[in-house]
Amino acid sequence: MDMIDLLAQRAQTTPERPALEDLDDGTRYNYRELNAQAARFAAAAARQWQLQAGDRIAYLGHSRAEFFVMLFGCAKAGLILVPFNWRLALPELRTLMDDAAPRALIYGQEFEETAADLCRSGVQGISLAAGDPANGHTSYHKTLAAVIPELGPHAPQSPDTPWYLLYTSGTTGLPKGVIQTFRMMEANYFNIGIAAGLTQDDVLLNVLPLFHTAGINLYSSAVLMAGGSVLVARNFDADDALAVLAQRATVFFGVPAIYQALLEAESFEASTLKRVRSWGCGGAALPVSVAQQFADQGIRIRTGMGMTETGPTVFLLDEDKVLAKAGSVGRPQLLVDVRIVDTQGRDVADGEPGELLIRGPGITPGYWHRPDATADAISDGGWFHSGDVARCDADGHYYIVDRWKDMFISGGENVFPAEIERVLQQHPAVEDVAVIGVPDQRWGEVGKACYSVMPQHQAPTPDELSAFCREHLAGYKIPKIFEALEELPRNAVGKITKQSLRNH
């Protein structure tokens, strides 16, 4: 069955309901206005920018409400949107330009110089600046204002048509463009929207970057499909976020680093956050201590798990299990099938760890122009190999043990760094920690723990940390090296990048 124009349908159903608000510049759209603006984008792309169905159009800029105009406008025009991670260095962005080969680049004024460099190869530059852009580029807003769009819905499209590309971090090699489709967004709505009970009365505060699947889909796209309202912040500021959460939001999704920052903010007062009925967390494991601190004040954070390649939602923990199943990512959601297998691809015994395989309509059809990587990741039967080590308990709750590639072998024993990290996180002087395997002449590999120190604490000695670990872990699991760092490297959603530590 082909996909219809979901935004046009929503605009017809609830035209005056608020859809988007940009918390930085005050731009607001109800669903009628959002649909009309997306139609203007599609018309401008075809008539003014001379883009054709299947062409890529890149975006380099901070989060803004206008991003969703671009996204749904691309759906109407049959274009593929490519949001770039603005934190990347110029050579890294050039690599993405070469891979995606966009015919146009829309950019925020904050990245004018970078955009000028990226467009030197002949790519059209389209500026979001209020005035006339530099470098002879086109004005986004003037172009859209000058076209008269067709407000009818776009023609039905295959649900597997590429809609946008999201590039992975590339910690194990060159970044790969993960194809995102209409089917994936629809599946994610069923997997997260129904589980979180999203309705048209919900208001989401989105503080996550819109070059990442979490920023687009947790829960923004699902809220828009439900007819609710999304408040888009340019970036995350703890005090600003707390003010919006207290006054306007009903649902929120963050990564662990964001929840830690909310706790540490001077303005944090749980009693003012009663309006928020649902709290979600993903991107990395939420420390049990953080979950407990929120729970002690009446806030239960539902943890889950997903990936760019899975649309993203796979698992979500029920609210009443937040403490009883601390550390779990929950159960598989409605349109997801999972397996846990050993190195031979055989299902493991109950409770045993193995690689997590995922199947369902939320799985990407593959990587952009990378049939080799696609074949490696998706096996016969449509099973996506997550690269995560998982286990399932007797109640059907799943736990992510570690990344398959992060496991190392010391003296013939498999060692999962995440297990060691959970222990070291309990040390009162340790703020952040990551464990990696490093070569060792005697044991093959041994653990190296890189950690940062809590404020107002002295760095513990290696002997102290080793003794602390010995109380909870077998001897072969105890790191042989401990290194204190000012801070640990993290990616856009707060996940520690272990490849950076390996290169350190």
For each residue, the residues with C-beta under 8 A, 3 or more apart:
1: 159
2: 156 157 158 159
3: 6 156 157 158 159 161 182 183 186
4: 8 9 153 156
5: 8 9 75 76 153 154
6: 3 9 10 225
7: 10 11 31 34 35 38 72 75 76 224
8: 4 5 11 12 35 151 152 153 154
9: 4 5 6 12 13 153
10: 6 7 13 14 19 31 35 224 225 227
11: 7 8 14 15 31 32 34 35 36
12: 8 9 15
13: 9 10 31 227
14: 10 11 17 31 200 227
15: 11 12 30 31 32
16: 30 31 32
17: 14 30 31 200 227 229
18: 21 28 29 30 229
19: 10 29 30 31 33 34 224 229 230
20: 27 28 29 34 65 68 224 229 230 232
21: 18 26 27 28 29 65 229 230 231 232
22: 25 26 27 28 64 65 66 232
23: 231 232 233 234 240 244
24: 64 233 234
25: 22 64
26: 21 22
27: 20 21 22 64 65 66
28: 18 20 21 22 33 65
29: 18 19 20 21 33 34 37 65 69
30: 15 16 17 18 19 33 34
31: 7 10 11 13 14 15 16 17 19 34 35 227
32: 11 15 16 35 36
33: 19 28 29 30 36 37
34: 7 11 19 20 29 30 31 37 38 68 69 72
35: 7 8 10 11 31 32 38 39 72 151
36: 11 32 33 39 40 149 151
37: 29 33 34 40 41 69 73 144
38: 7 34 35 41 42 69 72 73 75 76
39: 35 36 42 43 73 76 149 150 151
40: 36 37 43 44 73 144 145 147 149
41: 37 38 44 45 69 70 72 73 74 76 77 144
42: 38 39 45 46 73 74 76 77 149 154
43: 39 40 46 47 147 148 149 150
44: 40 41 47 48 49 143 144 146 147
45: 41 42 48 49 51 57 73 74 77 79 104
46: 42 43 49 50 51 52 77
47: 43 44 50 147
48: 44 45 138 143 146 147
49: 44 45 46 57 103 104 124 126 138 143
50: 46 47
51: 45 46 55 57 77 79 103 104
52: 46 55 78
53: 77 78 79
54: 78 79 80
55: 51 52 79 80 102 103 104
56: 79 80 81 82 100 101 102 103 165
57: 45 49 51 70 74 79 80 81 82 102 103 104 105 106
58: 81 82 83 84 96 97 100 102 104 105 106
59: 67 70 81 82 83 84 105 106 107 211
60: 84 86 93 105 106 107 108 111 114 115 118
61: 64 67 86 106 107 108 110 111 128
62: 86 108 110 209 234 235
63: 67 206 208 209 210 215 232 233 234 235
64: 22 24 25 27 61 67 108 128 210 232 234
65: 20 21 22 27 28 29 68 69 230 232
66: 22 27 69 70 128
67: 59 61 63 64 70 71 83 210 232
68: 20 34 65 71 72 220 224 230 232
69: 29 34 37 38 41 65 66 72 73
70: 41 57 59 66 67 73 74 81 106
71: 67 68 74 75 81 163 164 216
72: 7 34 35 38 41 68 69 75 76
73: 37 38 39 40 41 42 45 69 70 76 77 79
74: 41 42 45 57 70 71 77 78 79 80 81 163 164
75: 5 7 38 71 72 78 154 157 163 182
76: 5 7 38 39 41 42 72 73 154
77: 41 42 45 46 51 53 73 74 154
78: 52 53 54 74 75 154 157 161
79: 45 51 53 54 55 56 57 73 74
80: 54 55 56 57 74 162 163 164 165
81: 56 57 58 59 70 71 74 163 164 165
82: 56 57 58 59 96 100 102 164 165 167 177
83: 58 59 67 164 166 210 211
84: 58 59 60 88 93 96 167 211
85: 88 167 209 211 212 492
86: 60 61 62 111 209 211
87: 492
88: 84 85 92 93 96
89: 92 93
90: 93 94 114 117 118
91: 94 95
92: 88 89 95 96 175
93: 60 84 88 89 90 96 97 114 118
94: 90 91 97 98 118
95: 91 92 98 99 174 175
96: 58 82 84 88 92 93 99 100 167 175 177
97: 58 93 94 100 101 102 105 118 121 123
98: 94 95 101
99: 95 96 167 174 175 177 368 369
100: 56 58 82 96 97 165 177 368
101: 56 97 98
102: 55 56 57 58 82 97 105 123
103: 49 51 55 56 57 123 124
104: 45 49 51 55 57 58 123 124 125 126
105: 57 58 59 60 97 102 115 118 119 123 124 125 126
106: 57 58 59 60 61 70 126 127 128 140
107: 59 60 61 111 112 114 115 125 126 127 128
108: 60 61 62 64 111 128 129
109: 112 127 128 129 130
110: 61 62
111: 60 61 86 107 108 114 115
112: 107 109 115 116 127 129 133 134 135
113: 116 117
114: 60 90 93 107 111 117 118
115: 60 105 107 111 112 118 119 125 127 135 137
116: 112 113 119 120 125 134 135
117: 90 113 114 120
118: 60 90 93 94 97 105 114 115 121 123
119: 105 115 116 122 123 124 125 135 137
120: 116 117
121: 97 118
122: 119
123: 97 102 103 104 105 118 119
124: 49 103 104 105 119 137 138
125: 104 105 107 115 116 119 133 135 136 137 138
126: 49 104 105 106 107 137 138 139 140 143
127: 106 107 109 112 115 133 134 137 138 139 140
128: 61 64 66 106 107 108 109 140 141
129: 108 109 112 132 133 139
130: 109 141
131:
132: 129 139
133: 112 125 127 129 136 137 138 139
134: 112 116 127 137
135: 112 115 116 119 125
136: 125 133
137: 115 119 124 125 126 127 133 134
138: 48 49 124 125 126 127 133 143
139: 126 127 129 132 133 142 143
140: 106 126 127 128 143 144
141: 128 130 144 145
142: 139 145 146
143: 44 48 49 126 138 139 140 146 147
144: 37 40 41 44 140 141 147
145: 40 141 142
146: 44 48 142 143
147: 40 43 44 47 48 143 144
148: 43
149: 36 39 40 42 43
150: 39 43
151: 8 35 36 39
152: 8
153: 4 5 8 9
154: 5 8 42 75 76 77 78 157
155:
156: 2 3 4
157: 2 3 75 78 154 161 182
158: 2 3 161 182
159: 1 2 3 181 182 183 186
160: 181 182 183 365
161: 3 78 157 158 181 182
162: 80 165 179 180 181 365 368
163: 71 74 75 80 81 180 181 182 185
164: 71 74 80 81 82 83 180 216
165: 56 80 81 82 100 162 177 178 179 180 368
166: 83 177 178 180 211 212 213 216 308
167: 82 84 85 96 99 170 175 176 177 178 211
168: 175 176 178 308
169: 175 491 497
170: 167 173 174 175 176
171: 497 498 499
172: 405 499
173: 170
174: 95 99 170
175: 92 95 96 99 167 168 169 170
176: 167 168 170 367 368 370 373
177: 82 96 99 100 165 166 167 367 368 369 370
178: 165 166 167 168 308 309 364 367 368
179: 162 165 364 365 366 367 368
180: 162 163 164 165 166 184 185 213 311 364
181: 159 160 161 162 163 184 185 364 365
182: 3 75 157 158 159 160 161 163 185 186
183: 3 159 160 186 187 361 362
184: 180 181 187 188 311 361 362 363 364
185: 163 180 181 182 188 189 217 221 225 311
186: 3 159 182 183 189 190 225 361
187: 183 184 190 191 311 335 360 361 362
188: 184 185 191 192 193 217 221 222 311 312 313 362
189: 185 186 192 193 194 221 222 225 226
190: 186 187 193 194 333 334 335
191: 187 188 194 195 311 313 314 316 333 334 335 336 362
192: 188 189 195 196 198 217 218 219 222 280 304 313 316 333
193: 188 189 190 196 198 219 222 223 225 226
194: 189 190 191 197 198 334
195: 191 192 313 316 333 334
196: 192 193 219 222 251 278 280 302 316
197: 194 278
198: 192 193 194 202 219 222 223 226 228 251
199: 202 226 227 228
200: 14 17 226 227 228
201: 228 250
202: 198 199 223 226 228 229 250 251
203: 228 229 230 231 248 249 250 251
204: 219 220 223 228 229 230 231 249 250 251 252 253
205: 231 233 241 244 245 248 249 252
206: 63 215 220 230 231 232 233 253
207: 233 235 236 241 254 258
208: 63 212 214 215 218 236 253 254 255 493
209: 62 63 85 86 212 215 235 492 493
210: 63 64 67 83 215 216 232
211: 59 83 84 85 86 166 167 215 492
212: 85 166 208 209 215 216 308 492 493
213: 166 180 216 217 218 306 307 308 311 312
214: 208 217 218 253 255 282 283 312 493
215: 63 206 208 209 210 211 212 218 220
216: 71 164 166 210 212 213 220 221
217: 185 188 192 213 214 220 221 222 311 312 313
218: 192 208 213 214 215 222 253 280 282 306 312 313
219: 192 193 196 198 204 222 223 251 253 280
220: 68 204 206 215 216 217 223 224 230 232
221: 185 188 189 216 217 224 225
222: 188 189 192 193 196 198 217 218 219 225 226
223: 193 198 202 204 219 220 226 228 229 230 251
224: 7 10 19 20 68 220 221 227 228 230
225: 6 10 185 186 189 193 221 222
226: 189 193 198 199 200 202 222 223
227: 10 13 14 17 31 199 200 224
228: 198 199 200 201 202 203 204 223 224
229: 17 18 19 20 21 202 203 204 223
230: 19 20 21 65 68 203 204 206 220 223 224
231: 21 23 203 204 205 206 244 248 249
232: 20 21 22 23 63 64 65 67 68 206 210 220
233: 23 24 63 205 206 207 236 237 240 241 244
234: 23 24 62 63 64
235: 62 63 207 209
236: 207 208 233 241 258 261
237: 233 240 241
238: 241 242 258 261 262 264 265 267 268
239: 242 243 265 266 267
240: 23 233 237 243 244
241: 205 207 233 236 237 238 244 245 258 262
242: 238 239 245 246 262 265 267 268 269 272 273
243: 239 240 246 247 267
244: 23 205 231 233 240 241 247 248 249
245: 205 241 242 248 249 252 273 275 276
246: 242 243 272 273 275
247: 243 244 275
248: 203 205 231 244 245 275
249: 203 204 205 231 244 245 252 275 276
250: 201 202 203 204 275 276 277 278
251: 196 198 202 203 204 219 223 276 277 278 279 280
252: 204 205 245 249 276 278 279 280
253: 204 206 208 214 218 219 279 280 281 282
254: 207 208 258 259 262 279 280 281
255: 208 214 258 259 281 282 283 284 493 494 495
256: 259 260 281 283 284 285 286 287 290 494
257: 260 261 284 490 494
258: 207 236 238 241 254 255 261 262 494
259: 254 255 256 262 263 281 286 290 294 301
260: 256 257 263 264 287 290
261: 236 238 257 258 264 265
262: 238 241 242 254 258 259 265 268
263: 259 260 268 290 293 294
264: 238 260 261 268
265: 238 239 242 261 262 268
266: 239
267: 238 239 242 243
268: 238 242 262 263 264 265
269: 242 272 273
270: 273 294 297 298 299
271: 274 297
272: 242 246 269
273: 242 245 246 269 270 276 299
274: 271
275: 245 246 247 248 249 250
276: 245 249 250 251 252 273 279 299
277: 250 251
278: 196 197 250 251 252 302 319
279: 251 252 253 254 276 294 299 300 301 302
280: 192 196 218 219 251 252 253 254 301 302 303 304 316
281: 253 254 255 256 259 286 301 302 303 304
282: 214 218 253 255 303 304 305 306 312
283: 214 255 256 493 494 495
284: 255 256 257 493 494 495 496
285: 256 303 327 400 418 422
286: 256 259 281 290 291 301 303
287: 256 260 290 291 425
288: 291 292 326 327
289: 292 293 425 426
290: 256 259 260 263 286 287 293 294 301
291: 286 287 288 294 295 301 303 322 323 326
292: 288 289 295 296 323 326
293: 263 289 290 296 297
294: 259 263 270 279 290 291 297 299 300 301
295: 291 292 298 299 300 301 322 323
296: 292 293
297: 270 271 293 294
298: 270 295
299: 270 273 276 279 294 295
300: 279 294 295 319 320 322 323
301: 259 279 280 281 286 290 291 294 295 322
302: 196 278 279 280 281 316 317 318 319 322 330
303: 280 281 282 285 286 291 316 317 322 328 329 330
304: 192 280 281 282 313 314 315 316 317 329 330
305: 282 314 315 329 330 388 398 400
306: 213 218 282 310 311 312 313 314 315
307: 213 310 312 314 386
308: 166 168 178 212 213 312 364
309: 178 363 364 377 384 386
310: 306 307 313 314 336 358 360 362 363 364 384 386
311: 180 184 185 187 188 191 213 217 306 362 363 364
312: 188 213 214 217 218 282 306 307 308 362
313: 188 191 192 195 217 218 304 306 310 316 333 336 362
314: 191 304 305 306 307 310 329 332 333 336 338 358 362
315: 304 305 306 329 330 331 332 333 336 398
316: 191 192 195 196 280 302 303 304 313 329 330 331 333
317: 302 303 304 321 322 325 328 329 330 331 397
318: 302 321 322 330 331
319: 278 300 302 322
320: 300 324
321: 317 318 324 325 328 330 397
322: 291 295 300 301 302 303 317 318 319 325 326
323: 291 292 295 300 326
324: 320 321
325: 317 321 322 328 330 395 397
326: 288 291 292 322 323
327: 285 288 399 422
328: 303 317 321 325 393 397 398 399
329: 303 304 305 314 315 316 317 398 399 400
330: 302 303 304 305 315 316 317 318 321 325 397 398
331: 315 316 317 318 396 397 398
332: 314 315 336 337 338 398
333: 190 191 192 195 313 314 315 316 336
334: 190 191 194 195
335: 187 190 191 360 361 362
336: 191 310 313 314 315 332 333 358 359 360 362
337: 332 358 359 360
338: 314 332 356 357 358 359 398
339: 347 356 357 359 383
340: 347 348 352 353 354 355 356 357 390 391 392
341: 344 345 346 347 348 354 355 357
342: 345 346 348 354 355
343: 355
344: 341
345: 341 342 379
346: 341 342
347: 339 340 341 354
348: 340 341 342 352 353 354
349: 352
350: 392 394
351: 391 392 393 394
352: 340 348 349 391
353: 340 348 389 390 391 401 416
354: 340 341 342 347 348 389 390 391
355: 340 341 342 343 385 386 387 388 389 390 404
356: 338 339 340 386 388 389 390 398 400
357: 338 339 340 341 379 383 384 385 386
358: 310 314 336 337 338 363 383 384 386
359: 336 337 338 339 363 381 382 383 384
360: 187 310 335 336 337 363
361: 183 184 186 187 335
362: 183 184 187 188 191 310 311 312 313 314 335 336
363: 184 309 310 311 358 359 360 378 382 384
364: 178 179 180 181 184 308 309 310 311 367 384
365: 160 162 179 181 374
366: 179 370 371 373 374 377 378
367: 176 177 178 179 364 370 373 374 377
368: 99 100 162 165 176 177 178 179
369: 99 177
370: 176 177 366 367 373 374
371: 366 374 375
372: 375 376
373: 176 366 367 370 376 377
374: 365 366 367 370 371 377 378
375: 371 372 378
376: 372 373 385
377: 309 366 367 373 374 384 385
378: 363 366 374 375 382 383 384 385
379: 345 357 383 385
380: 383
381: 359
382: 359 363 378
383: 339 357 358 359 378 379 380
384: 309 310 357 358 359 363 364 377 378
385: 355 357 376 377 378 379
386: 307 309 310 355 356 357 358 390
387: 355 403 404 405
388: 305 355 356 400 401 402 403 404
389: 353 354 355 356 400 401 402 403 404 407 416
390: 340 353 354 355 356 386 398 399 400 401
391: 340 351 352 353 354 398 399 401
392: 340 350 351 396 397 398 399
393: 328 351 396 397 398 399
394: 350 351
395: 325
396: 331 392 393
397: 317 321 325 328 330 331 392 393
398: 305 315 328 329 330 331 332 338 356 390 391 392 393
399: 327 328 329 390 391 392 393
400: 285 305 329 356 388 389 390 418
401: 353 388 389 390 391 416 418 419
402: 388 389 406 407 416 417 418 419
403: 387 388 389 406 407 418
404: 355 387 388 389 407
405: 172 387
406: 402 403 416 417 418 436 437 498
407: 389 402 403 404 414 415 416 417 437
408: 415 417 436 437 445 447
409: 412 413 414 415 437 444 445
410: 413 415 437 440 443 444 445 446 447 476 477
411: 443 444 476
412: 409 444
413: 409 410 476 477
414: 407 409
415: 407 408 409 410 419 420 437 445 447 476 477
416: 353 389 401 402 406 407 419 420
417: 402 406 407 408 420 421 434 435 436 437 447
418: 285 400 401 402 403 406 421 422 435
419: 401 402 415 416 422 423 473 477
420: 415 416 417 423 424 435 447 449 469 473 477 478 479
421: 417 418 424 425 433 434 435 449
422: 285 327 418 419 425 426
423: 419 420 426 468 469 472 473
424: 420 421 427 430 433 435 449 451 465 468 469
425: 287 289 421 422 430 433
426: 289 422 423 430 472
427: 424 430 460 465 468
428: 454 457
429: 453 454 457 458 459 460
430: 424 425 426 427 433 451 452 453 454 460 465
431: 451 452 453 454 455
432: 451 452 487 488 496
433: 421 424 425 430 449 450 451 452 488
434: 417 421 449 450 451 488 496 498 501
435: 417 418 420 421 424 447 448 449 450 479
436: 406 408 417 447 448 450 498 501 502
437: 406 407 408 409 410 415 417 445 446 447 448
438: 445 446 447 448 481
439: 444 445
440: 410 443 444 445 446 480
441:
442:
443: 410 411 440 446 476
444: 409 410 411 412 439 440
445: 408 409 410 415 437 438 439 440
446: 410 437 438 440 443 479 480 481
447: 408 410 415 417 420 435 436 437 438 477 478 479 480 481
448: 435 436 437 438 479 480 481 482 483 501
449: 420 421 424 433 434 435 465 479 481 482 483
450: 433 434 435 436 483 485 488 501 504
451: 424 430 431 432 433 434 465 482 483 484 485 488
452: 430 431 432 433 484 485 486 487 488
453: 429 430 431 457 458 459 484
454: 428 429 430 431 457
455: 431
456:
457: 428 429 453 454
458: 429 453
459: 429 453 484
460: 427 429 430 464 465 468
461: 464 465
462: 465 466 481 482
463: 466 467
464: 460 461 467 468
465: 424 427 430 449 451 460 461 462 468 469 479 482
466: 462 463 469 470 478 479 482
467: 463 464 470 471
468: 423 424 427 460 464 465 471 472
469: 420 423 424 465 466 472 473 477 478 479
470: 466 467 473 475 478
471: 467 468
472: 423 426 468 469
473: 419 420 423 469 470 477 478
474: 477 478
475: 470 478
476: 410 411 413 415 443
477: 410 413 415 419 420 447 469 473 474
478: 420 447 466 469 470 473 474 475
479: 420 435 446 447 448 449 465 466 469 482
480: 440 446 447 448
481: 438 446 447 448 449 462
482: 448 449 451 462 465 466 479
483: 448 449 450 451
484: 451 452 453 459
485: 450 451 452 488
486: 452
487: 432 452
488: 432 433 434 450 451 452 485 496 501
489: 496 497 500 501
490: 257 494 495 496 497
491: 169 494 495 497
492: 85 87 209 211 212
493: 208 209 212 214 255 283 284
494: 255 256 257 258 283 284 490 491
495: 255 283 284 490 491
496: 284 432 434 488 489 490 501
497: 169 171 489 490 491 500 501
498: 171 406 434 436 501 502
499: 171 172 502 503
500: 489 497 503 504
501: 434 436 448 450 488 489 496 497 498 504
502: 436 498 499
503: 499 500
504: 450 500 501
